[in-house]
Amino acid sequence: MNPFRYGWLGLVLIIGIARAESVPPLTLERAFTEVERHNPSLAAIRARYQALQAIPDQAGSLPDPEISFNALNLPVDSFDIPQEAMTQLQLGLSQKFPFPGKLKLRAEAAEWEARAAGDDVEEWRLRLRRDVAVVWWRLFYLDRALEIVRLNQDLLRQFVEIAQTKYTVGQGLQQDVLLAQLELSRLLDRELQLQGLRGQEAARLNALLDQPADAPVTLPRSVSRTLPEPAAESVLFTQAERSRPLLARVRKQIEAAKTRVALAKKDFFPDFKLGAAHGFRSGQNPDGSSRTDFLTLRLSMNVPLYFATKQARAVDQRRSELIRERFQWQDTWNRVRAEISAILADYRRARNQVVLFDQGIIPQARQTVASMLAGYQVGKVDFLNLVSSQITLYNYEIQYWKTLAEARQALAKLEAAVGRPVASSQGAQ
């Protein structure tokens, strides 16, 4: 093909096609890598985790010391510093010391919160992998469905030719030709619907990967059809309790709440403030000697006088928050187990259907179509039954790929629910 025959537009078209063909197919593993590297929501949660990691050191540090400058006993009639013996310019330094143990507890509470945020990052990563797998497998199913639709279009075109030939020689009916053309039109309509659905799913996948919505998405054509046998439900529960980041986050929030209860109890004890100031005096004493500078030392503390309405109520608040976190743990654990049970049931259903389609229904449907075609060619089967058997096979083949995709989607959801891989392979080649 000579691109210059069509001018620069043809050359650009050829280059674009070459680039598209040079792009390797997007495997599922590569999609996982891309989403973990580029997804903006995951990056935002990581940034939040990094921000919270900086809090424990701040919470465990002493308050900043205070430097003060004072003018004491300054006469207002003349503002003459040497006039009065007690007049002094004072430079002071003070430091607040929380009651022993408070800083440590504040740092511990912040540390638990930061570690819980780390579990949020891992939980979100698992959810993104799940979402990518769900969309990827839906795209894969749509690609296979489009292939089947196009193959069946070719077959129906052959049926139309056969029906027209038999009608021409007086061995067939015109209604057979019309029926084949009608079914072919239906397949063309189905192809348009599938193409629209594929465009929607490709846009969703591009959004997860932080790619332009209209970026082309090409998937591999072959996948492993092996569906592993899942572990027992009780085993998955045990694995989830140990591995699910969502549960780990709630456990760390419980620890943070316990620390806050202990910190609230510490507020019954006072904080201290130590300070020292040097007072500079000028002028002379009556005997002619220079006036001596003054040193001022301070020790102050707050008095929890209103403990019944302040500190005691704060302890009640923190205890209620701890109770809330414990109930939150139980609620989360119940929801995780229910999620695992539902997904496991869905996976087993889809897995059994895949086996049924692959080993039973589809081979039988193919034999039926072959038998119908042979019978039609010798005039023993009417055209309606032939077309009906081919459409039935077409529907079963599409249902097979849909069910296989559903099984793989359920497997990805199960991995996210458990918090760890439940199969050695995701199935994408």
C-alpha positions in Angstrom: 0.0 0.0 0.0 1.4 3.3 -1.0 0.5 5.9 1.7 1.4 8.9 -0.6 -1.4 7.9 -2.9 -3.8 9.4 -0.3 -1.6 12.3 0.7 -0.5 13.2 4.2 -3.8 12.0 5.7 -3.0 8.5 4.5 0.5 8.6 5.8 -0.8 9.7 9.3 -3.3 6.9 9.2 -0.7 4.3 8.4 1.6 5.6 11.2 -1.3 5.5 13.6 -2.2 1.9 12.7 1.4 0.9 13.1 1.7 2.4 16.5 -1.5 0.8 17.6 -0.3 -2.6 16.5 3.0 -2.1 18.3 1.3 -1.5 21.7 1.5 -4.8 23.6 -1.8 -6.2 24.9 -2.8 -5.0 28.4 -2.5 -8.1 30.6 -4.2 -8.2 33.9 -0.9 -8.1 35.8 0.3 -5.1 33.9 -3.0 -3.4 34.6 -2.4 -4.1 38.3 1.0 -2.5 38.1 -0.3 0.5 36.3 -3.1 1.2 38.7 -0.8 0.9 41.8 1.6 3.3 40.1 -0.7 5.9 38.6 -4.1 5.9 40.3 -4.7 9.3 41.8 -7.0 8.2 44.6 -4.4 5.7 45.8 -1.7 8.4 45.6 -3.9 10.7 47.8 -4.4 8.0 50.5 -0.6 7.3 50.5 0.0 11.1 50.9 -2.4 11.1 53.9 -0.6 8.2 55.4 2.8 10.0 55.0 1.3 13.1 56.6 0.0 11.1 59.6 3.4 9.5 60.0 4.8 12.9 60.9 2.4 13.5 63.8 3.7 11.1 66.5 7.0 12.9 66.8 5.2 16.2 67.1 2.7 14.9 69.7 5.5 13.4 71.7 7.6 16.6 71.8 7.6 19.2 74.6 5.8 22.5 73.9 8.1 25.2 72.5 9.8 27.2 75.3 8.8 30.8 75.7 11.1 33.8 75.9 9.8 36.9 77.5 11.0 40.5 77.8 9.5 42.7 80.6 10.0 46.2 82.0 9.2 46.0 85.8 8.4 48.9 88.1 8.9 51.5 85.4 8.1 55.0 86.7 5.4 56.6 84.5 6.2 60.1 85.5 9.6 60.1 83.8 10.2 56.6 82.4 13.7 57.0 83.8 15.0 53.5 84.4 17.8 54.5 86.9 15.3 56.6 88.9 13.9 53.8 91.1 15.9 51.0 92.7 13.2 48.4 91.9 13.0 49.2 88.2 14.5 46.5 86.0 14.5 45.2 82.5 13.8 41.5 82.6 14.7 38.7 80.2 13.1 35.4 80.9 12.8 31.8 79.7 10.0 29.4 80.6 9.1 25.8 79.6 5.9 23.8 80.1 6.2 20.2 81.2 3.1 18.0 80.9 2.6 15.5 83.7 4.8 12.5 83.3 3.4 10.0 80.8 1.2 12.4 78.8 3.6 13.0 76.0 4.2 9.3 75.6 0.5 8.5 75.5 -0.1 11.3 72.9 2.6 9.9 70.7 1.2 6.4 71.0 -2.3 7.5 70.1 -0.9 9.3 67.0 1.2 6.3 66.1 -1.8 4.0 66.2 -3.7 6.4 64.0 -0.8 6.5 61.5 -0.5 2.7 61.4 -4.3 2.5 60.8 -3.8 4.9 57.9 -1.2 2.5 56.5 -3.9 -0.2 56.6 -6.2 2.2 54.7 -3.6 2.4 51.9 -3.4 -1.4 51.6 -7.2 -1.8 51.8 -7.6 0.8 49.0 -4.9 -1.0 46.9 -6.8 -4.3 47.2 -10.0 -2.6 46.2 -8.4 -1.0 43.2 -7.0 -4.4 42.1 -10.5 -5.8 42.5 -12.1 -3.0 40.5 -9.4 -3.4 37.7 -9.9 -7.1 37.6 -13.7 -6.8 37.4 -13.5 -4.3 34.5 -10.7 -6.2 32.8 -12.6 -9.4 32.7 -15.8 -7.7 31.6 -13.8 -6.2 28.7 -12.4 -9.7 27.9 -15.9 -11.2 27.8 -17.1 -8.4 25.5 -14.1 -9.1 23.2 -15.0 -12.8 23.0 -18.7 -12.0 22.5 -17.9 -9.7 19.6 -15.7 -12.4 18.0 -18.6 -14.9 18.4 -21.1 -12.5 17.0 -18.9 -11.8 13.9 -18.3 -15.5 13.3 -22.0 -16.1 13.5 -22.6 -13.3 11.1 -20.3 -15.2 8.6 -22.2 -18.4 9.2 -25.6 -16.7 8.7 -24.3 -15.2 5.5 -23.5 -18.7 4.4 -27.0 -19.8 5.4 -28.4 -17.0 3.3 -26.4 -18.1 0.3 -27.6 -21.7 0.8 -31.2 -20.7 1.2 -31.0 -18.5 -1.8 -29.5 -21.2 -3.9 -32.1 -23.7 -2.9 -34.8 -21.2 -3.5 -33.4 -20.4 -6.9 -33.5 -24.1 -8.0 -37.0 -24.5 -6.5 -36.0 -26.6 -3.5 -36.4 -24.0 -0.8 -38.7 -21.3 0.4 -38.4 -17.5 0.2 -39.3 -17.3 3.9 -36.1 -19.2 4.6 -34.1 -16.4 2.9 -36.0 -13.7 4.8 -35.5 -15.5 8.1 -31.8 -15.8 7.6 -31.6 -12.1 6.7 -33.6 -11.2 9.7 -31.3 -13.1 12.1 -28.3 -11.6 10.4 -29.7 -8.1 11.0 -30.3 -9.1 14.7 -26.6 -10.1 15.0 -25.6 -6.7 13.5 -27.7 -5.0 16.1 -26.1 -7.1 18.8 -22.7 -6.2 17.6 -23.5 -2.5 17.9 -24.7 -3.0 21.4 -21.6 -4.9 22.4 -19.3 -2.3 20.9 -21.1 0.4 22.9 -20.7 -1.6 26.1 -17.0 -2.2 25.4 -16.5 1.5 24.9 -18.0 2.2 28.3 -15.9 -0.5 30.1 -12.7 0.7 28.3 -13.4 4.2 29.6 -13.8 2.9 33.2 -10.6 1.0 32.9 -8.7 4.0 31.6 -10.1 6.1 34.5 -8.7 3.6 37.0 -5.3 3.6 35.3 -5.3 7.4 35.0 -5.4 7.3 31.2 -7.4 9.4 28.8 -10.9 8.1 28.5 -10.6 7.5 24.8 -7.2 5.7 25.0 -7.4 2.4 23.0 -7.4 -0.7 25.2 -6.2 -4.0 23.7 -6.4 -7.2 25.7 -4.8 -10.5 25.1 -6.9 -13.0 23.2 -5.9 -16.1 25.2 -6.3 -16.7 28.9 -6.0 -19.7 31.2 -9.4 -21.2 31.7 -8.4 -23.1 34.8 -10.5 -22.1 37.8 -8.9 -23.2 41.1 -10.8 -24.9 43.8 -11.2 -22.4 46.7 -10.3 -23.1 50.3 -13.0 -24.0 52.8 -15.1 -21.1 54.0 -13.7 -21.4 57.6 -10.2 -21.3 56.3 -11.0 -18.1 54.3 -12.4 -16.6 57.5 -9.2 -17.3 59.4 -7.1 -15.9 56.6 -9.2 -12.7 56.4 -9.0 -12.2 60.2 -5.2 -12.2 59.9 -4.7 -10.5 56.5 -7.6 -8.1 55.7 -6.3 -4.6 56.1 -9.8 -3.3 56.9 -9.9 -5.5 60.1 -6.3 -4.5 61.0 -7.2 -0.8 60.7 -10.2 -1.2 63.1 -7.9 -3.1 65.6 -5.4 -0.3 65.5 -8.2 2.2 66.0 -9.2 0.3 69.1 -5.7 0.6 70.4 -5.7 4.3 69.7 -9.0 4.6 71.6 -7.5 2.7 74.6 -4.5 5.1 74.6 -6.9 8.1 74.6 -8.7 6.7 77.6 -5.4 6.5 79.5 -4.5 10.0 78.4 -7.8 11.4 79.6 -7.2 9.9 83.0 -3.8 11.6 83.1 -5.6 14.9 82.7 -6.6 14.7 86.4 -3.0 15.5 87.1 -1.6 19.0 86.6 0.9 20.2 84.1 3.9 22.2 85.3 5.6 25.3 84.0 9.1 26.3 85.0 10.6 29.7 84.3 13.6 31.9 85.1 14.2 35.5 84.4 17.2 37.8 84.8 16.4 41.4 85.9 18.8 44.1 84.7 19.0 47.2 87.0 20.9 50.4 86.3 21.8 53.3 88.6 23.6 53.4 92.0 22.7 52.6 95.6 22.8 55.5 98.2 26.3 54.3 99.2 27.5 54.8 95.6 27.7 51.1 94.7 26.1 49.7 91.5 22.7 48.1 91.9 22.7 44.3 91.8 20.7 42.5 89.1 17.7 40.3 90.2 17.1 36.6 89.4 13.5 35.5 89.3 12.4 31.8 89.4 8.9 30.6 88.7 7.0 27.3 89.2 3.3 27.2 88.2 0.8 24.4 87.6 -2.8 24.2 86.5 -5.3 23.0 89.1 -8.0 20.6 87.8 -10.5 22.2 90.0 -13.5 21.5 87.7 -12.6 17.8 87.2 -16.2 16.7 87.7 -17.5 18.5 84.6 -14.3 18.5 82.6 -11.7 15.7 83.2 -14.3 13.1 84.4 -16.6 13.9 81.4 -13.6 13.6 79.1 -12.9 10.1 80.4 -16.5 9.2 79.8 -16.2 10.5 76.3 -13.1 8.5 75.6 -14.6 5.3 77.1 -17.6 5.7 74.9 -15.4 6.1 71.9 -13.6 2.9 72.8 -16.9 1.0 73.1 -17.9 2.4 69.7 -14.6 1.1 68.1 -15.2 -2.3 69.6 -18.7 -2.5 68.2 -17.3 -1.2 65.0 -14.8 -4.1 64.9 -17.6 -6.6 65.5 -19.8 -5.0 62.8 -16.9 -5.0 60.3 -16.0 -8.6 61.0 -19.6 -9.6 60.5 -19.7 -7.8 57.1 -16.4 -9.3 56.0 -17.6 -12.8 56.7 -20.9 -12.2 54.9 -19.0 -10.7 52.0 -16.7 -13.8 51.8 -19.6 -16.2 52.0 -21.6 -14.4 49.3 -18.6 -14.1 46.9 -17.6 -17.7 47.5 -21.1 -18.9 46.7 -21.0 -16.8 43.5 -17.6 -18.2 42.5 -18.7 -21.8 43.0 -21.8 -21.2 41.0 -19.9 -19.6 38.1 -17.2 -22.3 38.3 -19.7 -25.1 38.1 -21.5 -23.4 35.2 -18.2 -23.0 33.3 -17.6 -26.7 33.6 -21.2 -27.5 32.5 -20.9 -25.3 29.5 -17.5 -26.5 28.5 -17.9 -30.2 28.9 -21.7 -30.7 28.4 -23.8 -28.0 26.8 -21.6 -26.5 24.1 -20.3 -29.8 22.7 -23.9 -31.1 22.5 -25.1 -27.9 20.9 -22.3 -28.1 18.3 -23.2 -31.7 17.4 -26.8 -30.5 17.1 -25.9 -27.8 14.7 -23.7 -30.1 12.6 -26.5 -32.6 12.4 -29.1 -30.0 11.6 -26.9 -28.6 8.8 -26.4 -32.0 7.3 -30.1 -32.7 7.4 -31.0 -29.4 5.9 -28.7 -29.9 2.9 -30.5 -33.2 2.1 -34.0 -31.8 2.8 -34.7 -33.6 6.0 -34.6 -30.6 8.4 -36.4 -27.3 7.8 -34.5 -24.0 7.8 -36.1 -22.6 10.9 -34.8 -25.5 13.0 -31.3 -25.0 11.5 -31.2 -21.3 12.3 -32.7 -21.9 15.7 -30.0 -24.4 16.6 -27.2 -22.1 15.4 -28.6 -19.2 17.5 -28.8 -21.5 20.5 -25.2 -22.5 20.1 -24.2 -18.8 19.7 -26.0 -17.9 22.9 -24.4 -20.8 24.8 -20.9 -19.8 23.6 -21.4 -16.2 24.7 -22.8 -17.4 28.0 -19.7 -19.5 28.5 -17.4 -16.6 28.2 -19.6 -14.4 30.4 -19.7 -17.1 33.1 -15.9 -17.6 32.9 -15.5 -13.8 33.3 -17.9 -13.8 36.3 -15.9 -16.6 37.9 -12.7 -14.6 37.5 -14.3 -11.5 38.8 -15.6 -13.4 41.8 -12.1 -14.7 42.4 -10.7 -11.1 42.4 -13.4 -10.0 44.7 -12.6 -12.9 47.0 -9.0 -12.0 47.1 -9.9 -8.4 48.1 -12.3 -9.7 50.8 -9.8 -12.0 52.3 -6.9 -9.6 52.0 -4.5 -12.0 50.3 -4.2 -14.1 47.1 -6.6 -17.1 47.1 -5.2 -18.6 43.9 -1.8 -18.9 42.4 -2.7 -17.3 39.1 -5.2 -14.7 37.9 -5.6 -16.5 34.6 -4.4 -13.8 32.2 -1.7 -14.7 29.8 
